[in-house]
Amino acid sequence: MAAQTPEPVGFGTRLTDLARPLRLFSLTPPREATPQEDLSRIAEVTIERLRPLGLDALVLYDIEDESDRNPDVRPFPFVRTLDPGAFHADYLSGWGGSVIIYRSVGKYEPADLKTWLGEQDPQRVATVLVGASSSSAPVRTRLAEAQSLWQDTGSLLSLGSVAIPERHARHTNEHDRMLRKQEAGTSFFVTQVVYDLTWAKDLVSDYAYACRGRGVEPAHLVFTLSVCGSLKTLEFLQWLGVHVPRWLQNQLQHAPDPLSESYEQCAAAAAELATFCRRLDVPFGFNVESVSNRRVEIEASVRLAGAIRDLLES
């Protein structure tokens, strides 16, 4: 009898192994206007690219305009994308591993969000609940309410939250926010894109010592890394609130190949952050973000995820 392929380990089980770094890969679902006949092909190509990486989960983003947060002109026009839950359910059945589905909770009616949370398979699906992009944004469901809805459905899905080093640099209290979110049920954190290692390490350090002081086990802190293939992409990262140090802006602006330069910076950042987190006994991981539709940037993101896999397994 032929040997059977073992069942993938659920993401919730992965979270219980604090010594093992998490490996995630994130993408944005296709545009709403994508022809129906193209969606299955896009899903198949995506799965084929990612299957060899041995990921702990695929992350699907829930995109908002965010113009209310930043009055400057958006470098790229906002384009509506498919609902990440629907894209997963309708087109990603061939993905055998876990999926982390972001929910920008302000977009959803409480009843709809509660229904969705209750319908998911906790062995295959986790979620990251994200609040409004600004305090002035109109919302249907607030983050605290969404967390309560998650609790009402039995708290079965692994619950993640966003951590933002830039916010910590401004207010020095992001670690306190993280601890409050843990009290509400968060079992892992995913950062905004990281390009400033000092700010990221400040957050790790303050979080680590706050956990020790309160006798709390730190949760996995997953750092998002994203290659930058053009100056327009660099401008967009900064519009989103990502802090790119001036020296690195200069490197990318004057490099003959910004994509290769940013790839090397991301790989070096992964190595430095891994060493730092291990020194402080903070569970960690990496989420490689691929939101560009340019093939060269997609392929560079996949290579980066492979390089991080090799780094963490060495």
Secondary structure, 3 states (H helix, E strand, C coil): CCCCCCCCCCHHHHHHCCCCCEEEEEECCCECCCCHHHHHHHHHHHHHHHHHHCCCEEEECCCCCCCCCCCCCCCCCCCCECCHHHHHHHHCCCCCCCEEEEEEHHHCCHHHHHHHHHHCCCCCEEEEEECCCCCCCCCCCCHHHHHHHHHHCCCCCEEEEEECHHHHHHHCCHHHHHHHHHHCCCCEEEEEECCCHHHHHHHHHHHHHHHHHHCCCCCEEEEEEECCCCHHHHHHHHHCCCCCCHHHHHHHHHCCCHHHHHHHHHHHHHHHHHHHHHHHCCCEEEEEEECCCCHHHHHHHHHHHHHHHHHHHC
